[in-house]
Amino acid sequence: MSRFSVVVPAHRVQGYLRECLDSVLTQSFGDLELTVVDDASPDACAAIAAEYAERDPRVQLLRVPAQAGPGPARNIGADRATGDYLLFLDGDDLLLPGALEALDAALAERGDPDVLLFAHDRVDWWETVRPGGGPLTGDPLSVTPAAWNRVFRRGFWRERQLSFSEGAYEDVVPVHTATLRAGERLVVLDRSCVRWRERRGGSFSKTPGRHHFAVVGRYEELLAAAGPADRARLLPHAAAHLLAVLDDPGRIRAGDRRDFFREAARVHRTYAPAGTEPRTPREKALATGSFTAHESLRKAESRRLRVSRRLKEQKKKLRARAMRAAYRADLHRSLDPHLAVYGAYWNRAVSCNPAAIHAKARELAPHIRGVWVVSGRHKHKVPAGVDYVVEGSRRYWQAMATATYLINNSSFPGGFTKRPGQVYLQTHHGTPLKKMGLDQRRYPAGTHGISFQKVLDHTDQWDYSLSSNPHSTEIWERVYPSTAYEPLEAGYPRNDVYFTTGEREIDRIRTQLGVGDGRTVLLYAPTHRDYQKGFLPRLDLRRFAERIGPQYVVLVRAHYFYGADAGLDAHPQLIDVTGHARVEDLCLAADALVTDYSSLMFDYACLDRPIVTYAPDWQAYRLARGTYFDLLSGRAGETPGAVATTEDELAELFRGGGWDTPEAAELRSAFRARFCPYDDGKAAERVVRRLFLP
């Protein structure tokens, strides 16, 4: 008997089925059986499922001789299931990584409840991922009534004789019935476990017509079988669902709206318990059966939303116009010789090279007042005692108009006019392995609509281009061509900390991170891929940690493009440090770095500690993004240490000691000599003296 029986009905989903089945079979928790029910699909669904069943004993294919619909197909799969819990997944949806492990842990922790409800997200055909279904708070009846956002104890399913309906909206009755019958044995896991695919066309939810009237019949069946207390609880959720279907032009055509409303109103009047008070004006219209009142309310609400949006847009435009007018006036004021404006990573935080320069300037050039530019959503990250302005604000434009010094590792927002006398230092934020600047024109996967004319216009504003090594100087000169700036070959100020931090401080950092227990600390820091969305590490982190043994602990740092965390499950050897404010602290704490193509490897080389390159998609990365040298060549000055291209190879490096050998040390030494020649702990001082104390 398996822990989970995953049932997948398949009809006309041949383009999605492999991805769906892979998402189940590659789960870190493998105690499952997977049943694919071919609902007489006219495409290759059955052949695809048969292929999987032939190579994996956990998979079985059931065939339906004539199309019955997803409800009966799920029932057939549930009848053949032997697992403790039923999980129903549509053939075009995905089970998210780590989902079964998280579900198993939650079920065990809560005493194997009858129903476990979990969150889901949704992805459109542009691969834009959004949260789905709303928060899992309040009455569980308010959550999207779907088969695939909950698991059911199989014994409970059979004891209650639950089954999916025939026809459309087949999950309304069994899902709501299970929720009511489970009572206190229904629990919630506030984690997205399924990714629901929103298809551009061809799906039931995108095909308008009177077949959507079936949802009214489902709620009539549900309410008719319920007792008075359950009816009172169900009614507002039924009304909300029916009104949502009515409002969706992808389901109900304009000519069918009145008839649908009348049917919904009839069911509401028939089954509303005596004394029931509608919760909203539109539900009241439904209770009274007045389609005219309902349409008036809907149109009024739509008008309010349009007016509100228009007012917000006008207010935003007026404010921007006023800010720009004030900025133009400020451009006639004298420059402040003691004001410097700093920015980093598109206004995300106080960090990187600008932060190191700012700190050193406070020490060596206290007459320079530093002000940071941050976005409104990141202003809480500004350390106490650091002055800042919010991008787009009046103070921002005043600072940009009057500051003598401008220091950034990316660019300042809003488009500013650089004045004569202003000095702009572009610090950059890494050593280029991947193609940058004008070289990106040959690799459109990484450009995402970049205007290269704007790149050149920005470059023409620079006075200095900071360089950490001769390789960078050469690349910057070609890919950011301009006679306006000169290279400042001073090293990276952010790397000074690697030369000035003592063992006592490193011990403190490790203790703070929870790794001060003598274990070997690995920092896993992969970069983002321009050709994919979201943090999708090509490494099963839990399995990797277990294979290399408890003597290792892995700090996991997802790229900042992906948000504040890496979405890891709890594990004693894995620590999610994506949200940690200082990557320098993480490097100091780590005994070795495991990365792919991140420029962090060039900074970490300053520490002269092992660097392991894990590059399972090197060829794809090179073709999609372009690179300046072959990281996997094994040549001195190109490869920083040991290399792995598969998960097995990576695990074996740490199990067998290959991550730290004399040969790897020789490669690291050559890599360090090429890319860290200026870094010695005094880069910030050199920059400050050149910029503020010439």
C-alpha positions as CSV (number, residue, x, y, z in Angstrom):
1,M,0.0,0.0,0.0
2,S,1.3,3.4,-0.9
3,R,1.0,6.7,1.0
4,F,-0.5,8.5,-1.9
5,S,-2.7,7.4,-4.9
6,V,-2.4,10.1,-7.5
7,V,-5.2,9.9,-10.1
8,V,-4.9,11.8,-13.4
9,P,-7.7,11.8,-15.9
10,A,-6.4,12.5,-19.5
11,H,-8.4,13.8,-22.4
12,R,-6.8,16.0,-25.1
13,V,-3.8,17.1,-23.0
14,Q,-1.1,15.4,-24.9
15,G,1.0,18.7,-25.0
16,Y,1.0,18.8,-21.2
17,L,0.8,15.2,-19.9
18,R,4.5,14.4,-19.9
19,E,5.2,17.5,-17.8
20,C,2.4,16.5,-15.4
21,L,3.5,12.9,-15.0
22,D,7.2,14.0,-14.5
23,S,6.1,16.4,-11.8
24,V,4.7,13.5,-9.8
25,L,7.3,10.8,-10.5
26,T,10.3,13.1,-9.7
27,Q,8.9,14.1,-6.3
28,S,11.5,13.7,-3.5
29,F,8.8,11.6,-1.7
30,G,8.4,8.5,-3.8
31,D,5.9,6.4,-1.8
32,L,3.1,6.7,-4.4
33,E,1.1,5.1,-7.1
34,L,0.1,7.0,-10.2
35,T,-3.0,6.1,-12.1
36,V,-3.6,7.7,-15.5
37,V,-7.2,7.2,-16.7
38,D,-7.4,7.7,-20.5
39,D,-10.8,9.1,-21.1
40,A,-11.0,7.9,-24.7
41,S,-8.7,10.7,-25.7
42,P,-8.3,11.0,-29.5
43,D,-4.7,12.2,-29.3
44,A,-1.5,10.6,-27.9
45,C,-2.5,10.7,-24.2
46,A,-2.8,6.9,-23.9
47,A,0.5,6.3,-25.7
48,I,2.3,8.7,-23.5
49,A,0.8,7.1,-20.3
50,A,1.6,3.6,-21.6
51,E,5.2,4.7,-22.1
52,Y,5.5,5.8,-18.5
53,A,3.8,2.7,-17.2
54,E,6.3,0.5,-19.1
55,R,9.3,2.1,-17.5
56,D,8.0,2.9,-14.0
57,P,6.1,0.2,-11.9
58,R,4.4,2.9,-9.9
59,V,2.4,3.9,-13.0
60,Q,-0.7,2.2,-14.3
61,L,-2.9,3.1,-17.3
62,L,-6.6,2.5,-17.3
63,R,-8.6,3.0,-20.5
64,V,-12.2,4.1,-20.8
65,P,-13.9,2.8,-24.0
66,A,-16.0,6.0,-24.6
67,Q,-15.5,9.4,-23.2
68,A,-17.2,9.8,-19.9
69,G,-15.8,13.1,-18.6
70,P,-13.3,13.9,-15.9
71,G,-15.7,13.0,-13.1
72,P,-16.3,9.4,-14.0
73,A,-12.6,9.1,-15.0
74,R,-11.6,10.2,-11.5
75,N,-14.1,7.8,-10.0
76,I,-12.6,4.9,-12.0
77,G,-9.1,5.8,-10.7
78,A,-10.3,6.2,-7.1
79,D,-11.9,2.8,-7.2
80,R,-8.6,1.1,-8.2
81,A,-6.5,3.1,-5.7
82,T,-4.8,1.4,-2.8
83,G,-3.0,4.3,-1.2
84,D,-3.7,5.9,2.2
85,Y,-4.7,9.2,0.5
86,L,-6.2,10.2,-2.8
87,L,-4.8,13.1,-4.7
88,F,-6.6,14.1,-7.9
89,L,-4.4,16.0,-10.5
90,D,-5.6,17.2,-13.9
91,G,-3.5,16.1,-16.9
92,D,-2.4,19.7,-17.7
93,D,-1.5,20.7,-14.2
94,L,1.7,20.2,-12.2
95,L,2.6,18.9,-8.7
96,L,5.1,21.4,-7.4
97,P,8.6,20.2,-6.2
98,G,8.5,18.9,-2.6
99,A,4.7,18.8,-2.5
100,L,4.2,15.2,-1.5
101,E,6.9,15.4,1.2
102,A,5.2,18.5,2.6
103,L,1.8,16.8,2.5
104,D,3.1,13.6,4.1
105,A,4.7,15.7,6.9
106,A,1.5,17.7,7.5
107,L,-0.7,14.6,7.5
108,A,1.5,12.8,10.0
109,E,1.9,15.8,12.3
110,R,-1.9,16.3,12.4
111,G,-2.9,12.7,13.0
112,D,-3.8,11.6,9.5
113,P,-7.0,13.8,9.1
114,D,-9.8,13.0,6.7
115,V,-9.1,16.0,4.4
116,L,-6.1,18.2,4.0
117,L,-6.7,21.4,2.1
118,F,-3.6,23.1,0.5
119,A,-2.9,26.2,-1.5
120,H,-2.2,26.4,-5.2
121,D,-0.8,28.8,-7.7
122,R,-1.7,29.4,-11.4
123,V,0.4,29.9,-14.5
124,D,-0.8,31.4,-17.8
125,W,0.4,30.6,-21.3
126,W,3.1,33.3,-20.9
127,E,4.5,31.4,-17.9
128,T,3.5,34.1,-15.5
129,V,2.9,32.5,-12.1
130,R,0.4,34.1,-9.7
131,P,-1.1,33.0,-6.4
132,G,-4.4,31.2,-6.8
133,G,-7.5,30.6,-4.8
134,G,-7.1,33.3,-2.1
135,P,-5.9,32.8,1.5
136,L,-6.6,29.6,3.3
137,T,-8.3,31.3,6.2
138,G,-11.9,31.4,7.4
139,D,-14.5,28.9,6.3
140,P,-12.8,26.2,4.1
141,L,-16.0,26.2,2.0
142,S,-14.9,29.6,0.6
143,V,-11.7,28.1,-1.0
144,T,-11.9,27.2,-4.7
145,P,-14.1,24.0,-4.9
146,A,-11.7,21.8,-6.9
147,A,-10.6,18.2,-6.7
148,W,-6.9,19.1,-7.0
149,N,-6.4,21.5,-4.1
150,R,-6.9,18.9,-1.3
151,V,-6.1,15.3,-0.5
152,F,-8.7,12.8,0.9
153,R,-8.1,9.9,3.2
154,R,-9.2,7.0,1.0
155,G,-11.1,5.2,3.8
156,F,-13.0,8.4,4.5
157,W,-13.8,8.8,0.7
158,R,-15.3,5.3,0.6
159,E,-17.0,5.4,4.0
160,R,-18.9,8.5,2.9
161,Q,-19.5,7.0,-0.6
162,L,-18.1,10.1,-2.2
163,S,-17.9,10.3,-6.0
164,F,-17.6,12.9,-8.7
165,S,-20.6,13.9,-10.7
166,E,-21.1,13.2,-14.4
167,G,-20.9,16.3,-16.6
168,A,-19.6,19.8,-15.9
169,Y,-18.6,21.1,-12.5
170,E,-18.2,17.5,-11.4
171,D,-16.2,18.4,-8.2
172,V,-18.7,20.8,-6.6
173,V,-20.8,18.2,-4.8
174,P,-18.1,15.8,-3.5
175,V,-15.7,18.5,-2.5
176,H,-18.2,20.5,-0.5
177,T,-19.7,17.3,1.0
178,A,-16.3,16.1,2.1
179,T,-15.6,19.5,3.7
180,L,-18.8,19.4,5.7
181,R,-18.4,15.8,6.7
182,A,-14.8,16.1,7.7
183,G,-15.6,18.7,10.3
184,E,-12.7,19.1,12.7
185,R,-10.8,16.4,10.8
186,L,-10.2,18.8,8.0
187,V,-6.8,20.6,8.3
188,V,-5.1,23.3,6.2
189,L,-1.5,23.4,4.8
190,D,-0.7,27.0,3.8
191,R,1.7,26.0,1.0
192,S,1.2,25.8,-2.8
193,C,1.4,22.2,-3.8
194,V,-0.2,22.3,-7.3
195,R,0.2,24.6,-10.2
196,W,-3.0,25.1,-12.1
197,R,-2.5,25.8,-15.8
198,E,-4.6,28.5,-17.3
199,R,-4.8,27.6,-21.0
200,R,-5.3,30.2,-23.7
201,G,-8.0,28.1,-25.4
202,G,-9.4,24.6,-25.7
203,S,-10.3,24.2,-22.0
204,F,-13.7,24.0,-20.4
205,S,-13.3,27.3,-18.5
206,K,-12.4,29.2,-21.7
207,T,-15.5,27.9,-23.7
208,P,-18.6,30.0,-23.1
209,G,-22.0,28.4,-23.5
210,R,-25.1,27.1,-21.7
211,H,-23.2,24.0,-20.5
212,H,-22.0,26.2,-17.7
213,F,-25.6,26.2,-16.4
214,A,-24.7,22.8,-14.9
215,V,-23.1,24.6,-11.9
216,V,-26.6,25.7,-10.8
217,G,-27.7,22.0,-10.9
218,R,-24.8,21.0,-8.8
219,Y,-25.6,23.4,-6.1
220,E,-29.2,22.5,-6.2
221,E,-28.3,18.8,-5.7
222,L,-25.9,19.8,-2.9
223,L,-28.4,22.0,-1.0
224,A,-31.3,19.6,-1.4
225,A,-29.3,16.9,0.3
226,A,-28.1,19.1,3.1
227,G,-29.7,19.7,6.5
228,P,-30.8,23.2,7.6
229,A,-27.5,24.0,9.4
230,D,-25.4,22.9,6.5
231,R,-27.7,24.8,4.0
232,A,-27.2,28.0,6.0
233,R,-23.4,27.5,5.9
234,L,-23.4,26.5,2.2
235,L,-25.7,29.2,0.8
236,P,-23.4,32.2,0.8
237,H,-20.6,30.2,-0.8
238,A,-23.0,28.8,-3.4
239,A,-24.2,32.3,-4.2
240,A,-20.6,33.7,-4.5
241,H,-19.7,30.8,-6.9
242,L,-22.8,31.2,-9.0
243,L,-22.3,35.0,-9.3
244,A,-18.6,34.5,-10.2
245,V,-19.6,32.2,-13.1
246,L,-22.3,34.7,-14.2
247,D,-19.8,37.5,-14.3
248,D,-17.3,35.5,-16.4
249,P,-17.8,36.3,-20.1
250,G,-15.6,33.3,-20.8
251,R,-18.4,31.1,-19.4
252,I,-21.7,32.9,-19.7
253,R,-22.6,34.7,-22.9
254,A,-24.3,38.1,-22.7
255,G,-27.5,36.6,-24.2
256,D,-27.6,33.9,-21.5
257,R,-27.1,36.0,-18.5
258,R,-30.7,36.6,-17.6
259,D,-31.6,32.9,-17.9
260,F,-28.6,31.9,-15.8
261,F,-29.5,34.5,-13.1
262,R,-33.1,33.2,-13.0
263,E,-32.0,29.6,-12.5
264,A,-29.5,30.6,-9.8
265,A,-32.2,32.8,-8.1
266,R,-34.7,30.0,-8.1
267,V,-32.2,27.7,-6.3
268,H,-31.4,30.4,-3.8
269,R,-35.0,31.1,-3.0
270,T,-35.9,27.4,-2.8
271,Y,-33.2,26.4,-0.3
272,A,-32.5,29.5,1.7
273,P,-33.4,28.7,5.3
274,A,-36.0,31.0,6.9
275,G,-34.7,34.2,8.2
276,T,-31.5,34.0,6.1
277,E,-30.1,37.5,5.5
278,P,-28.1,38.0,2.3
279,R,-24.5,39.1,3.0
280,T,-24.0,41.4,0.0
281,P,-26.2,43.6,-2.1
282,R,-25.8,41.3,-5.1
283,E,-26.7,38.3,-3.1
284,K,-29.8,40.2,-2.0
285,A,-30.7,40.8,-5.6
286,L,-30.3,37.0,-6.1
287,A,-32.5,36.3,-3.1
288,T,-35.2,38.6,-4.5
289,G,-34.8,37.3,-8.0
290,S,-34.4,40.8,-9.5
291,F,-32.0,40.6,-12.5
292,T,-32.5,44.3,-13.1
293,A,-31.3,45.1,-9.6
294,H,-28.4,42.8,-10.0
295,E,-27.3,44.3,-13.3
296,S,-27.6,47.8,-11.8
297,L,-25.4,46.8,-8.9
298,R,-22.9,45.1,-11.2
299,K,-22.7,48.1,-13.6
300,A,-22.4,50.6,-10.7
301,E,-19.6,48.5,-9.2
302,S,-17.8,48.4,-12.6
303,R,-18.2,52.2,-13.0
304,R,-16.8,52.7,-9.5
305,L,-13.8,50.6,-10.3
306,R,-13.2,52.4,-13.6
307,V,-13.5,55.8,-12.0
308,S,-11.2,54.8,-9.2
309,R,-8.6,53.5,-11.6
310,R,-8.8,56.6,-13.7
311,L,-8.4,58.9,-10.7
312,K,-5.4,57.0,-9.5
313,E,-3.8,57.2,-12.9
314,Q,-4.5,60.9,-13.2
315,K,-3.2,61.5,-9.7
316,K,-0.1,59.6,-10.6
317,K,0.5,61.5,-13.8
318,L,-0.1,64.9,-12.1
319,R,2.3,64.0,-9.4
320,A,4.9,62.9,-11.8
321,R,4.4,66.1,-13.8
322,A,4.8,68.2,-10.7
323,M,7.9,66.3,-9.7
324,R,9.5,66.8,-13.1
325,A,8.6,70.5,-13.1
326,A,10.2,71.0,-9.7
327,Y,13.2,69.0,-10.8
328,R,13.7,71.3,-13.8
329,A,13.7,74.2,-11.5
330,D,16.2,72.5,-9.2
331,L,18.6,72.1,-12.1
332,H,19.2,75.8,-11.9
333,R,20.4,75.6,-8.3
334,S,24.0,75.3,-7.4
335,L,25.5,71.8,-6.9
336,D,26.1,70.8,-3.4
337,P,29.9,69.9,-3.2
338,H,29.3,67.7,-0.2
339,L,26.3,65.6,-1.4
340,A,26.7,62.1,-2.8
341,V,23.7,60.0,-4.0
342,Y,24.1,56.2,-3.8
343,G,22.0,53.4,-5.4
344,A,22.3,49.6,-5.8
345,Y,20.4,46.9,-7.6
346,W,17.7,49.1,-9.0
347,N,16.9,50.7,-5.6
348,R,16.5,47.4,-3.7
349,A,18.8,48.0,-0.7
350,V,22.0,49.4,0.8
351,S,24.5,46.9,-0.6
352,C,27.3,45.9,-2.9
353,N,30.1,48.2,-3.9
354,P,28.2,51.4,-3.3
355,A,27.6,50.4,0.3
356,A,31.3,49.7,0.9
357,I,32.2,53.0,-0.6
358,H,29.6,54.8,1.5
359,A,30.9,53.2,4.7
360,K,34.5,54.1,3.9
361,A,33.5,57.7,2.9
362,R,31.9,58.2,6.3
363,E,35.3,57.3,7.8
364,L,37.7,59.0,5.4
365,A,35.6,61.8,4.0
366,P,33.1,62.8,6.7
367,H,32.4,66.1,5.0
368,I,30.5,64.1,2.3
369,R,26.9,63.5,3.1
370,G,25.6,60.3,1.6
371,V,22.0,59.7,0.6
372,W,20.6,56.4,-0.7
373,V,17.9,56.0,-3.3
374,V,15.5,53.1,-2.5
375,S,12.0,52.1,-3.7
376,G,9.1,52.5,-1.4
377,R,8.7,48.8,-0.9
378,H,12.3,48.4,0.1
379,K,12.8,51.4,2.4
380,H,12.4,49.2,5.5
381,K,15.7,47.5,4.6
382,V,17.7,50.7,5.1
383,P,19.9,50.4,8.2
384,A,19.3,52.8,11.1
385,G,21.3,56.0,10.8
386,V,21.5,55.9,7.0
387,D,19.8,58.8,5.1
388,Y,17.7,57.8,2.2
389,V,15.2,59.2,-0.3
390,V,12.3,57.2,-2.0
391,E,12.6,57.0,-5.8
392,G,10.2,59.5,-7.5
393,S,9.7,61.6,-4.4
394,R,10.4,65.4,-4.2
395,R,13.5,64.7,-2.1
396,Y,14.8,62.2,-4.7
397,W,14.6,64.8,-7.5
398,Q,16.1,67.4,-5.4
399,A,19.1,65.2,-4.5
400,M,19.5,64.1,-8.2
401,A,19.5,67.8,-9.3
402,T,22.0,69.1,-6.7
403,A,24.4,66.2,-5.8
404,T,27.9,66.5,-7.0
405,Y,28.6,62.8,-6.7
406,L,26.5,59.9,-8.1
407,I,27.5,56.3,-7.3
408,N,25.5,53.2,-8.5
409,N,26.0,49.6,-9.5
410,S,23.1,49.7,-11.9
411,S,21.2,52.8,-12.8
412,F,19.1,55.6,-11.2
413,P,15.4,55.6,-11.8
414,G,13.2,58.0,-13.7
415,G,15.7,59.4,-16.3
416,F,17.7,62.2,-14.9
417,T,19.7,65.0,-16.6
418,K,23.4,64.8,-15.7
419,R,24.7,68.3,-15.1
420,P,28.1,69.7,-15.8
421,G,30.1,69.3,-12.6
422,Q,28.4,66.1,-11.5
423,V,30.6,63.0,-11.2
424,Y,29.1,59.6,-11.9
425,L,30.8,56.4,-10.7
426,Q,29.4,53.2,-12.2
427,T,30.6,50.4,-9.9
428,H,29.0,47.4,-11.7
429,H,28.0,44.4,-9.6
430,G,30.1,41.5,-10.9
431,T,32.8,40.2,-13.2
432,P,31.4,39.3,-16.6
433,L,31.2,35.6,-17.4
434,K,28.0,36.0,-19.4
435,K,27.7,38.4,-22.3
436,M,26.9,42.0,-21.2
437,G,26.0,45.4,-22.8
438,L,26.1,45.5,-26.6
439,D,27.3,41.9,-26.8
440,Q,23.8,40.9,-25.6
441,R,22.3,41.8,-29.0
442,R,23.3,38.4,-30.3
443,Y,21.5,36.7,-27.5
444,P,17.9,37.9,-27.5
445,A,16.9,35.4,-24.7
446,G,18.6,37.6,-22.2
447,T,17.6,41.0,-23.5
448,H,13.9,41.1,-22.5
449,G,13.2,44.3,-24.5
450,I,16.4,46.2,-23.6
451,S,16.8,49.4,-25.5
452,F,20.5,49.4,-26.4
453,Q,20.3,53.1,-27.3
454,K,19.3,53.8,-23.7
455,V,22.2,51.6,-22.6
456,L,24.6,53.8,-24.6
457,D,22.9,57.0,-23.3
458,H,23.4,55.8,-19.8
459,T,27.0,54.9,-20.5
460,D,27.6,58.4,-21.7
461,Q,26.8,59.7,-18.3
462,W,29.6,57.8,-16.5
463,D,32.8,59.5,-15.5
464,Y,34.4,56.4,-14.0
465,S,33.8,52.7,-14.6
466,L,35.0,50.6,-11.7
467,S,36.9,47.5,-12.6
468,S,37.9,44.5,-10.4
469,N,40.3,43.0,-12.9
470,P,41.9,43.4,-16.3
471,H,39.3,41.1,-17.8
472,S,36.5,43.3,-16.7
473,T,38.2,46.5,-18.0
474,E,38.6,45.0,-21.4
475,I,35.0,43.8,-21.6
476,W,33.5,47.0,-20.2
477,E,35.4,49.1,-22.7
478,R,34.0,47.2,-25.7
479,V,30.4,46.5,-24.5
480,Y,29.8,50.0,-23.0
481,P,31.6,52.1,-25.6
482,S,32.0,55.8,-24.7
483,T,34.7,58.4,-24.5
484,A,33.0,60.0,-21.5
485,Y,34.4,57.7,-18.8
486,E,37.7,56.3,-17.7
487,P,38.3,52.9,-16.1
488,L,39.0,52.9,-12.4
489,E,41.0,49.8,-11.8
490,A,40.8,49.7,-8.0
491,G,39.3,46.3,-7.1
492,Y,35.8,45.7,-5.7
493,P,35.1,47.5,-2.4
494,R,32.5,44.9,-1.5
495,N,35.4,42.4,-1.3
496,D,37.4,44.3,1.3
497,V,35.6,42.4,4.0
498,Y,37.2,39.1,2.9
499,F,40.6,40.5,3.8
500,T,39.7,42.4,7.0
501,T,37.4,40.0,8.9
502,G,39.0,37.9,11.7
503,E,38.2,34.4,12.9
504,R,36.2,35.7,15.9
505,E,33.9,37.6,13.6
506,I,33.5,34.6,11.3
507,D,32.6,32.5,14.3
508,R,30.0,35.0,15.3
509,I,28.5,35.0,11.8
510,R,28.3,31.2,11.8
511,T,26.6,31.1,15.2
512,Q,24.1,33.7,14.0
513,L,23.3,31.5,11.0
514,G,23.0,28.4,13.1
515,V,26.0,26.6,11.7
516,G,28.5,27.2,14.5
517,D,28.7,23.5,15.4
518,G,31.8,22.3,13.6
519,R,30.1,21.0,10.5
520,T,31.4,21.8,7.0
521,V,29.4,24.7,5.6
522,L,28.6,24.8,1.9
523,L,27.1,27.8,0.2
524,Y,24.9,26.9,-2.7
525,A,24.3,30.0,-4.8
526,P,23.1,29.4,-8.3
527,T,22.3,32.4,-10.6
528,H,19.1,33.0,-12.5
529,R,18.5,31.8,-16.0
530,D,17.2,34.4,-18.5
531,Y,15.4,31.6,-20.4
532,Q,13.3,30.4,-17.4
533,K,11.1,31.9,-14.7
534,G,11.2,31.2,-11.0
535,F,13.8,29.5,-8.8
536,L,14.1,26.0,-10.2
537,P,17.4,24.5,-9.0
538,R,18.7,21.7,-11.1
539,L,19.5,19.9,-7.8
540,D,17.3,18.0,-5.4
541,L,18.6,19.8,-2.4
542,R,17.1,17.4,0.2
543,R,18.4,14.3,-1.6
544,F,21.9,16.0,-2.1
545,A,22.1,16.9,1.6
546,E,21.2,13.3,2.7
547,R,23.7,11.8,0.3
548,I,26.7,13.9,1.4
549,G,26.0,13.1,5.0
550,P,25.3,15.0,8.3
551,Q,28.8,16.5,8.5
552,Y,27.7,19.0,5.9
553,V,25.2,21.9,6.1
554,V,24.1,23.7,3.0
555,L,23.2,27.4,3.0
556,V,20.9,28.0,0.0
557,R,20.9,31.4,-1.6
558,A,18.5,31.9,-4.5
559,H,19.1,34.8,-6.9
560,Y,17.5,38.1,-5.7
561,F,15.3,38.1,-8.9
562,Y,13.3,35.3,-7.3
563,G,12.1,37.0,-4.1
564,A,12.9,36.7,-0.4
565,D,13.2,32.9,-0.1
566,A,14.0,29.7,-2.0
567,G,10.8,27.9,-0.9
568,L,12.7,25.1,0.9
569,D,11.1,22.5,3.1
570,A,12.5,22.2,6.6
571,H,15.6,20.0,6.8
572,P,18.4,19.9,9.4
573,Q,21.1,20.2,6.7
574,L,19.4,23.0,4.6
575,I,19.2,26.6,5.6
576,D,17.4,29.1,3.3
577,V,19.5,32.3,3.4
578,T,18.0,34.0,0.3
579,G,16.6,36.8,2.5
580,H,19.9,37.4,4.4
581,A,20.9,41.0,4.0
582,R,24.7,40.5,3.3
583,V,25.9,37.9,0.9
584,E,29.4,38.7,2.2
585,D,28.5,37.2,5.6
586,L,27.4,34.0,3.9
587,C,30.7,33.7,2.0
588,L,32.7,34.3,5.2
589,A,30.7,31.5,6.9
590,A,31.1,29.0,4.1
591,D,33.9,26.5,3.8
592,A,33.2,26.1,0.1
593,L,31.1,27.6,-2.6
594,V,28.9,25.5,-4.9
595,T,27.6,27.6,-7.8
596,D,27.0,27.6,-11.5
597,Y,27.5,30.8,-13.4
598,S,27.1,33.3,-10.7
599,S,29.6,36.2,-10.5
600,L,29.8,35.4,-6.8
601,M,32.5,32.9,-7.7
602,F,34.9,35.8,-8.6
603,D,34.3,37.4,-5.2
604,Y,34.6,34.2,-3.3
605,A,37.9,33.5,-4.9
606,C,39.3,36.3,-2.7
607,L,38.9,33.9,0.3
608,D,41.1,31.2,-1.4
609,R,38.6,28.5,-0.3
610,P,37.3,25.7,-2.6
611,I,34.9,26.6,-5.4
612,V,32.8,23.8,-7.0
613,T,31.2,24.5,-10.3
614,Y,27.9,22.6,-10.7
615,A,26.8,23.2,-14.3
616,P,24.3,20.6,-15.6
617,D,23.0,23.0,-18.3
618,W,26.2,24.6,-19.4
619,Q,25.6,24.1,-23.1
620,A,22.1,25.6,-22.9
621,Y,23.4,28.5,-20.8
622,R,26.2,29.3,-23.3
623,L,23.8,29.1,-26.3
624,A,21.1,31.2,-24.6
625,R,23.2,33.8,-22.8
626,G,26.7,33.7,-24.3
627,T,29.9,33.6,-22.3
628,Y,33.3,35.1,-22.5
629,F,35.3,31.9,-21.6
630,D,34.7,28.2,-21.1
631,L,34.1,27.7,-17.3
632,L,34.3,23.9,-17.7
633,S,37.4,23.8,-19.8
634,G,39.7,22.8,-17.0
635,R,42.3,25.4,-18.1
636,A,44.1,27.5,-15.6
637,G,42.4,30.9,-15.2
638,E,39.1,29.6,-16.5
639,T,37.9,26.9,-14.2
640,P,38.0,27.8,-10.5
641,G,38.1,24.2,-9.1
642,A,36.3,20.9,-9.2
643,V,33.5,20.5,-11.7
644,A,30.3,18.4,-11.8
645,T,27.6,18.3,-14.5
646,T,25.2,15.8,-12.8
647,E,23.8,15.5,-9.3
648,D,25.6,12.2,-8.9
649,E,28.9,13.7,-9.8
650,L,28.3,16.6,-7.4
651,A,27.4,14.3,-4.5
652,E,30.5,12.1,-5.2
653,L,32.8,15.1,-5.0
654,F,31.8,15.7,-1.4
655,R,31.5,12.0,-0.5
656,G,35.0,11.2,-1.9
657,G,36.9,14.4,-1.1
658,G,37.3,15.6,-4.8
659,W,36.0,19.0,-3.9
660,D,39.2,19.9,-2.1
661,T,42.3,18.4,-3.8
662,P,45.7,19.8,-4.7
663,E,44.6,19.9,-8.4
664,A,41.5,21.9,-7.5
665,A,43.7,24.3,-5.4
666,E,46.0,24.9,-8.4
667,L,43.1,25.8,-10.6
668,R,41.7,28.1,-7.8
669,S,45.1,29.8,-7.5
670,A,45.2,30.6,-11.2
671,F,41.6,31.8,-11.2
672,R,42.3,34.0,-8.2
673,A,45.4,35.5,-9.9
674,R,43.4,36.4,-13.0
675,F,40.2,37.8,-11.5
676,C,41.3,39.2,-8.1
677,P,44.6,41.0,-8.7
678,Y,43.5,44.3,-7.3
679,D,41.5,43.0,-4.3
680,D,43.6,43.4,-1.1
681,G,41.2,44.9,1.5
682,K,41.8,48.5,0.4
683,A,39.7,48.9,-2.7
684,A,37.1,51.1,-1.0
685,E,39.8,53.4,0.3
686,R,41.3,53.8,-3.2
687,V,37.9,54.7,-4.6
688,V,37.1,57.2,-1.9
689,R,40.4,58.9,-2.2
690,R,40.1,59.1,-6.0
691,L,36.5,60.3,-5.9
692,F,36.2,62.5,-2.9
693,L,39.8,63.3,-1.9
694,P,41.7,63.8,-5.2
